[in-house]
Amino acid sequence: MNIAVRYYSRGGNTKKIAEAIAEAVGVEAKTVSEPLSEDVDILFLGSAPYAFDIDDEVKKFISGIHVSVGKVVNFSTSAAVKSTRKYIEKLLAEKQIPIAEEEFSCRGAFAMLHKGRPNESDQKAAAEFARKIIS
Ligand SMILES: Cc1cc2nc3c(=O)[nH]c(=O)nc-3n(C[C@H](O)[C@H](O)[C@H](O)COP(=O)(O)O)c2cc1C
């Protein structure tokens, strides 16, 4: 099975989860500035909301996908919203790339909120989630 992990992280929160997922599935976590160069069965794609949207870098990455992707598994960190799924889903639909029902999301520190998140327990949960997805 060919697996890839891509993420966008301004402050490092989503990066922590990306690295936990990547380690669990045995690949390297790369940023969305690195396009996919070969077909993948599963793409773990990480992002966070900023002012009710995802960063343009993530949008650019999705629109630039020119390989076959079996499915995208969304993961995200956020301060308030449940996840970034609604933003990602829409962009993937335009490319006819399936998105998995399952996703991983957890709180990410922002200003005075959620200090220390994602924490070790979030990272463990993300790793466990990823192992289940590929099993
Ligand atoms: C400028 C800015 C805007 C944000 N807007 C939102 C938002 O609209 N909804 C939300 O749930 N979280 C919001 N957050 C919180 C981030 O999504 C959260 O801290 C996330 O973990 C950041 O991930 P990162 O460290 O990987 O960039 C915002 C954070 C920043 C810095």
The ligand as an SDF file (V2000), in Angstrom:
LIG
                    3D

 31 33  0  0  0  0  0  0  0  0999 V2000
   -4.8690   33.7920   12.6010 C   0  0  0  0  0  0  0  0  0  0  0  0
   -5.5780   32.6010   13.2000 C   0  0  0  0  0  0  0  0  0  0  0  0
   -6.9100   32.3830   12.9350 C   0  0  0  0  0  0  0  0  0  0  0  0
   -7.5720   31.2700   13.4840 C   0  0  0  0  0  0  0  0  0  0  0  0
   -8.8900   31.0520   13.1770 N   0  0  0  0  0  0  0  0  0  0  0  0
   -9.5190   29.9390   13.6590 C   0  0  0  0  0  0  0  0  0  0  0  0
  -10.8640   29.6380   13.2990 C   0  0  0  0  0  0  0  0  0  0  0  0
  -11.5010   30.3470   12.5210 O   0  0  0  0  0  0  0  0  0  0  0  0
  -11.4540   28.5300   13.8410 N   0  0  0  0  0  0  0  0  0  0  0  0
  -10.7680   27.7130   14.7200 C   0  0  0  0  0  0  0  0  0  0  0  0
  -11.3440   26.7290   15.1770 O   0  0  0  0  0  0  0  0  0  0  0  0
   -9.4850   27.9540   15.0470 N   0  0  0  0  0  0  0  0  0  0  0  0
   -8.8460   29.0350   14.5480 C   0  0  0  0  0  0  0  0  0  0  0  0
   -7.5330   29.2830   14.8640 N   0  0  0  0  0  0  0  0  0  0  0  0
   -6.8220   28.3290   15.7120 C   0  0  0  0  0  0  0  0  0  0  0  0
   -5.9520   27.3880   14.8960 C   0  0  0  0  0  0  0  0  0  0  0  0
   -6.7280   26.6930   13.9320 O   0  0  0  0  0  0  0  0  0  0  0  0
   -5.2960   26.3610   15.8390 C   0  0  0  0  0  0  0  0  0  0  0  0
   -4.4760   27.0650   16.7610 O   0  0  0  0  0  0  0  0  0  0  0  0
   -4.4900   25.3470   15.0640 C   0  0  0  0  0  0  0  0  0  0  0  0
   -4.0620   24.3390   15.9660 O   0  0  0  0  0  0  0  0  0  0  0  0
   -3.2940   25.9800   14.3970 C   0  0  0  0  0  0  0  0  0  0  0  0
   -2.5500   24.9750   13.7760 O   0  0  0  0  0  0  0  0  0  0  0  0
   -1.0260   25.1750   13.3460 P   0  0  0  0  0  0  0  0  0  0  0  0
   -0.2250   25.4450   14.6060 O   0  0  0  0  0  0  0  0  0  0  0  0
   -0.6590   23.8740   12.7290 O   0  0  0  0  0  0  0  0  0  0  0  0
   -0.9620   26.3120   12.3980 O   0  0  0  0  0  0  0  0  0  0  0  0
   -6.8750   30.3830   14.3360 C   0  0  0  0  0  0  0  0  0  0  0  0
   -5.4980   30.6040   14.5910 C   0  0  0  0  0  0  0  0  0  0  0  0
   -4.8510   31.6970   14.0350 C   0  0  0  0  0  0  0  0  0  0  0  0
   -3.3870   31.8870   14.3140 C   0  0  0  0  0  0  0  0  0  0  0  0
  1  2  1  0
  2  3  1  0
  2 30  2  0
  3  4  2  0
  4  5  1  0
  4 28  1  0
  5  6  2  0
  6  7  1  0
  6 13  1  0
  7  8  2  0
  7  9  1  0
  9 10  1  0
 10 11  2  0
 10 12  1  0
 12 13  2  0
 13 14  1  0
 14 15  1  0
 14 28  1  0
 15 16  1  0
 16 17  1  0
 16 18  1  0
 18 19  1  0
 18 20  1  0
 20 21  1  0
 20 22  1  0
 22 23  1  0
 23 24  1  0
 24 25  2  0
 24 26  1  0
 24 27  1  0
 28 29  2  0
 29 30  1  0
 30 31  1  0
M  END
$$$$
